[in-house]
């Protein structure tokens, strides 16, 4: 049997499958009658680790470490309309309610900082982040909107402010506003539990889809029990070490264990298949979206004969009913 061809990892990854609608300027730029700002936000590929951890006061707190995806995300354009009431704020596509709330909150914040009057405006979103499968599509929309509105005011908002607005807009936010180092982020409290000080180790991800790619209602999922804090704190320490020493194998072990623990909250029947194929082709571990259906095998970029291993993994996953999307490297 001929095995499918998989793209060798490299820059410019774009997700396959259903795209977000690409929006235009409606009737064109001539409609713009005020300052315009543009903002961009990346997306992610689910989590390396998600669970319950202790904050600085020793209080159990939900947190996560996300796996970034390079060179993709959402771009937003916001045209302010001075003199128009602040509640006259439209968004395109029209169903992006969270982004609209974020834009309205950002208008209020920027008006407070600059002394200008709040006003209405028009927000356009475009990008290629699949919706509902665990890649942070709503947070990407929200943060891009916040950055676009701030740019229209000539304001640069601190990441902590962006995080607070994002959580107010969508109740739980991924840490996509923190792009330079790996962090343990309290997604419902808009705060960093730990900054690991460096990016995650370089890793190649063979991206695939579980659960037939069906959307997942993130906010409806159960909460991890606080009795598991000691185990999650051990995994947190392991991430800290993996980041400090650029140990991709240790990172893969953490990711695999976190995926196993997540079976109690969002079971993935395909997890056994992912682990079996990972062992067969020399991957360092598996990785899943803890609140979605995207998943992947993790490889050390220095693995010998990596392109052939990726092709073998693609064929074996496809034969077991797990479709592969692409490979990318962070």
C-alpha positions as CSV (number, residue, x, y, z in Angstrom):
1,X,0.0,0.0,0.0
2,X,1.4,3.4,-0.9
3,X,1.6,5.7,2.1
4,X,0.3,9.3,1.7
5,X,2.7,12.1,1.2
6,X,3.1,14.6,4.1
7,X,4.5,18.0,3.8
8,X,7.9,18.3,5.3
9,X,7.8,20.7,8.3
10,X,8.8,24.3,7.6
11,X,7.5,27.8,7.8
12,X,4.2,29.0,6.4
13,X,2.0,26.3,7.8
14,X,-1.7,26.7,7.1
15,X,-4.4,24.5,8.5
16,X,-6.3,22.3,6.1
17,X,-10.0,21.7,6.4
18,X,-12.8,24.2,6.8
19,X,-11.6,27.8,6.7
20,X,-12.8,30.8,8.5
21,X,-14.5,33.2,6.1
22,X,-12.2,35.8,4.6
23,X,-13.8,39.2,4.9
24,X,-13.5,42.2,2.8
25,X,-14.1,45.9,3.3
26,X,-17.8,45.7,2.4
27,X,-18.3,48.6,0.0
28,X,-14.6,49.5,0.1
29,X,-12.2,51.7,1.9
30,X,-14.1,54.8,0.8
31,X,-16.6,54.0,3.6
32,X,-13.9,54.5,6.3
33,X,-14.5,57.9,8.0
34,X,-12.2,57.8,11.0
35,X,-8.8,56.5,12.2
36,X,-8.1,52.9,11.2
37,X,-6.0,50.3,13.1
38,X,-4.9,46.8,12.2
39,X,-4.0,44.0,14.7
40,X,-3.0,40.4,14.4
41,X,-3.1,37.5,16.8
42,X,-1.7,33.9,16.4
43,X,-3.5,30.7,17.1
44,X,-2.4,27.5,18.9
45,X,-2.6,23.8,18.5
46,X,-4.1,22.9,21.8
47,X,-2.2,22.4,25.0
48,X,1.1,20.8,26.1
49,X,-0.3,20.8,29.7
50,X,-3.7,21.7,31.2
51,X,-4.9,21.0,34.8
52,X,-5.1,22.5,38.3
53,X,-2.1,24.1,39.9
54,X,-1.2,26.2,42.9
55,X,-1.0,30.0,42.5
56,X,1.4,32.2,44.4
57,X,-0.9,32.2,47.4
58,X,-1.2,28.4,47.4
59,X,-4.7,28.4,46.0
60,X,-5.8,25.7,43.4
61,X,-6.2,27.4,40.0
62,X,-6.9,26.1,36.6
63,X,-4.1,26.7,34.2
64,X,-2.6,25.7,30.8
65,X,0.5,25.8,28.6
66,X,-0.4,26.1,24.9
67,X,1.5,24.9,21.8
68,X,1.8,27.8,19.4
69,X,1.3,27.6,15.7
70,X,3.7,29.8,13.6
71,X,2.6,32.1,10.8
72,X,-1.1,31.9,11.1
73,X,-4.0,33.4,13.0
74,X,-6.5,36.3,12.7
75,X,-6.0,39.8,11.4
76,X,-8.4,42.5,12.4
77,X,-9.1,46.0,11.0
78,X,-11.0,48.5,13.0
79,X,-12.3,51.8,11.7
80,X,-13.2,54.3,14.4
81,X,-16.2,56.5,13.8
82,X,-15.8,59.6,16.0
83,X,-19.1,61.1,16.9
84,X,-21.1,57.9,16.5
85,X,-22.5,56.4,19.7
86,X,-20.2,53.7,21.2
87,X,-23.0,51.0,21.0
88,X,-23.0,51.4,17.2
89,X,-20.2,48.9,16.6
90,X,-20.5,46.3,13.8
91,X,-18.3,43.3,13.1
92,X,-17.8,41.3,10.0
93,X,-18.4,38.3,9.9
94,X,-21.5,39.2,11.9
95,X,-21.4,36.1,14.1
96,X,-18.2,37.1,15.9
97,X,-19.9,38.3,19.1
98,X,-16.9,37.7,21.3
99,X,-14.7,39.9,19.1
100,X,-17.4,42.6,19.1
101,X,-17.5,42.6,22.9
102,X,-13.8,42.8,23.0
103,X,-13.7,45.7,20.6
104,X,-16.3,47.6,22.7
105,X,-14.4,47.0,25.9
106,X,-11.2,48.1,24.2
107,X,-12.8,51.3,22.9
108,X,-13.8,52.1,26.5
109,X,-10.3,51.4,27.8
110,X,-8.5,53.4,25.1
111,X,-10.9,56.3,25.5
112,X,-10.1,56.3,29.2
113,X,-6.4,56.3,28.6
114,X,-6.4,59.0,25.9
115,X,-9.2,61.2,27.2
116,X,-11.1,60.9,24.0
117,X,-14.9,60.1,23.9
118,X,-15.9,56.5,23.3
119,X,-17.3,56.0,19.8
120,X,-18.6,53.4,17.5
121,X,-16.8,51.7,14.6
122,X,-16.5,48.9,12.2
123,X,-14.5,45.7,12.8
124,X,-13.4,43.3,10.1
125,X,-11.8,39.9,10.8
126,X,-10.1,37.6,8.4
127,X,-8.0,34.5,8.9
128,X,-7.8,30.8,8.5
129,X,-8.2,29.4,12.0
130,X,-10.6,26.4,12.0
131,X,-13.5,27.0,14.5
132,X,-14.3,24.8,17.5
133,X,-11.5,22.2,17.3
134,X,-9.2,23.6,20.0
135,X,-6.9,26.0,18.1
136,X,-8.0,29.1,19.9
137,X,-10.0,30.6,17.1
138,X,-12.2,32.8,19.4
139,X,-9.2,34.1,21.3
140,X,-7.4,34.8,18.1
141,X,-10.4,36.9,17.0
142,X,-10.6,38.7,20.3
143,X,-6.9,39.6,20.7
144,X,-6.7,40.7,17.0
145,X,-9.7,42.9,17.6
146,X,-8.2,44.4,20.8
147,X,-5.0,45.2,19.0
148,X,-6.8,46.7,16.0
149,X,-8.9,49.0,18.2
150,X,-5.9,50.0,20.3
151,X,-3.9,50.8,17.1
152,X,-6.8,53.0,15.9
153,X,-6.3,55.1,19.1
154,X,-2.5,55.0,18.8
155,X,-2.4,53.1,22.1
156,X,-0.2,50.1,23.0
157,X,-2.0,48.0,25.7
158,X,0.0,46.0,28.2
159,X,-0.4,42.2,27.8
160,X,-2.1,42.0,31.2
161,X,-4.7,44.5,30.1
162,X,-5.3,42.6,26.8
163,X,-5.7,39.4,28.9
164,X,-8.3,41.0,31.2
165,X,-10.3,42.3,28.2
166,X,-10.1,38.9,26.5
167,X,-11.4,37.1,29.6
168,X,-14.2,39.6,30.0
169,X,-15.2,39.2,26.4
170,X,-15.2,35.4,26.3
171,X,-15.0,34.2,30.0
172,X,-11.9,32.0,29.3
173,X,-9.0,33.0,27.2
174,X,-5.9,31.3,25.8
175,X,-2.6,33.2,26.4
176,X,-2.1,34.2,22.7
177,X,-1.3,37.8,23.9
178,X,1.9,36.3,25.4
179,X,4.0,35.4,22.3
180,X,7.6,35.4,23.4
181,X,7.9,32.9,26.2
182,X,6.1,29.8,27.4
183,X,3.7,30.5,30.3
184,X,1.4,28.7,32.6
185,X,-1.7,30.8,32.2
186,X,-4.9,30.9,34.3
187,X,-7.3,31.1,31.4
188,X,-10.4,32.2,33.4
189,X,-8.5,34.7,35.7
190,X,-6.4,36.5,33.1
191,X,-3.2,36.0,34.9
192,X,0.2,34.3,34.5
193,X,0.8,31.6,37.1
194,X,4.4,31.1,35.9
195,X,6.5,32.6,33.2
196,X,9.0,29.9,32.2
197,X,11.4,32.5,30.8
198,X,12.0,31.0,27.3
199,X,10.0,29.6,24.4
200,X,9.1,25.9,24.3
201,X,11.9,23.7,22.9
202,X,11.9,23.3,19.1
203,X,9.5,20.5,18.2
204,X,8.0,19.2,15.0
205,X,4.2,18.5,15.2
206,X,2.4,16.1,12.9
207,X,-1.1,17.6,13.2
208,X,-4.2,15.4,13.0
209,X,-7.8,15.5,13.9
210,X,-9.7,13.4,16.4
211,X,-13.4,13.1,17.0
212,X,-14.2,13.6,13.3
213,X,-13.3,17.3,13.9
214,X,-16.6,18.0,15.7
215,X,-16.7,21.3,17.6
216,X,-16.4,21.2,21.4
217,X,-18.2,23.5,23.8
218,X,-15.2,24.6,25.9
219,X,-17.2,26.2,28.7
220,X,-19.4,23.1,29.1
221,X,-16.5,20.8,30.0
222,X,-16.0,19.6,33.6
223,X,-13.3,21.0,35.8
224,X,-10.2,19.0,36.8
225,X,-10.4,18.0,40.5
226,X,-8.2,19.9,42.9
227,X,-7.1,16.5,44.4
228,X,-4.9,16.1,41.4
229,X,-2.9,19.2,42.1
230,X,0.3,17.3,43.3
231,X,0.4,15.4,40.0
232,X,-0.1,18.5,38.0
233,X,2.6,20.4,40.0
234,X,5.0,17.6,39.1
235,X,4.2,18.1,35.4
236,X,4.6,21.9,35.8
237,X,8.1,21.3,37.3
238,X,8.9,19.0,34.3
239,X,7.8,21.7,31.8
240,X,10.0,24.2,33.7
241,X,13.0,21.9,33.3
242,X,12.2,21.1,29.7
243,X,12.1,24.8,28.8
244,X,15.2,25.6,30.7
245,X,17.2,22.8,29.1
246,X,15.5,22.7,25.7
247,X,14.7,19.1,26.4
248,X,12.1,18.1,23.7
249,X,11.9,14.5,25.0
250,X,10.9,15.6,28.4
251,X,8.4,18.0,26.9
252,X,6.9,15.1,25.0
253,X,6.6,13.0,28.2
254,X,4.7,15.8,29.9
255,X,2.4,16.3,26.9
256,X,1.6,12.6,26.7
257,X,0.8,12.4,30.4
258,X,-1.4,15.5,30.3
259,X,-3.2,14.0,27.3
260,X,-3.8,10.8,29.3
261,X,-5.1,12.7,32.3
262,X,-7.5,14.7,30.1
263,X,-9.3,11.4,29.2
264,X,-11.3,11.9,32.4
265,X,-12.6,15.2,31.1
266,X,-12.8,14.9,27.2
267,X,-12.1,11.3,26.3
268,X,-10.5,10.7,22.9
269,X,-10.9,7.2,21.6
270,X,-8.0,7.8,19.3
271,X,-5.5,8.4,22.0
272,X,-4.3,4.8,22.1
273,X,-3.8,4.9,18.4
274,X,-1.8,8.1,18.6
275,X,0.5,6.6,21.3
276,X,1.0,3.4,19.4
277,X,2.0,5.1,16.2
278,X,4.2,7.5,18.1
279,X,6.1,4.6,19.6
280,X,6.4,2.9,16.2
281,X,7.9,5.9,14.4
282,X,10.1,7.3,17.1
283,X,8.0,10.3,18.2
284,X,8.8,11.8,21.6
285,X,5.2,12.0,22.6
286,X,1.6,12.9,21.7
287,X,-0.2,16.2,22.2
288,X,-3.9,17.0,22.2
289,X,-6.3,20.0,22.5
290,X,-7.7,19.5,26.0
291,X,-10.8,21.3,25.0
292,X,-11.0,20.4,21.3
293,X,-10.3,17.8,18.7
294,X,-7.0,18.8,17.1
295,X,-4.1,16.5,18.2
296,X,-0.6,15.6,17.1
297,X,2.6,13.5,17.3
298,X,5.7,15.4,18.6
299,X,9.1,14.8,17.1
300,X,12.6,16.0,17.9
301,X,13.7,18.1,14.9
302,X,17.1,16.3,15.1
303,X,15.5,12.9,14.6
304,X,17.3,10.9,11.9
305,X,15.3,10.4,8.7
306,X,12.5,12.6,10.0
307,X,10.7,13.1,6.6
308,X,10.3,9.4,6.2
309,X,9.1,8.9,9.8
310,X,6.5,11.6,9.2
311,X,5.3,9.8,6.0
312,X,5.1,6.5,7.9
313,X,3.2,8.0,10.7
314,X,0.8,9.7,8.3
315,X,0.0,6.4,6.6
316,X,-0.4,4.5,9.8
317,X,-2.7,7.1,11.4
318,X,-4.8,7.3,8.2
319,X,-5.1,3.5,8.2
320,X,-6.5,3.7,11.7
321,X,-9.0,6.4,10.9
322,X,-7.1,9.4,12.1
323,X,-6.7,12.0,9.3
324,X,-3.5,14.0,9.2
325,X,-3.6,17.7,8.5
326,X,0.0,18.9,8.1
327,X,3.4,19.0,9.8
328,X,4.9,22.2,11.2
329,X,7.8,23.2,13.4
330,X,7.9,25.6,16.3
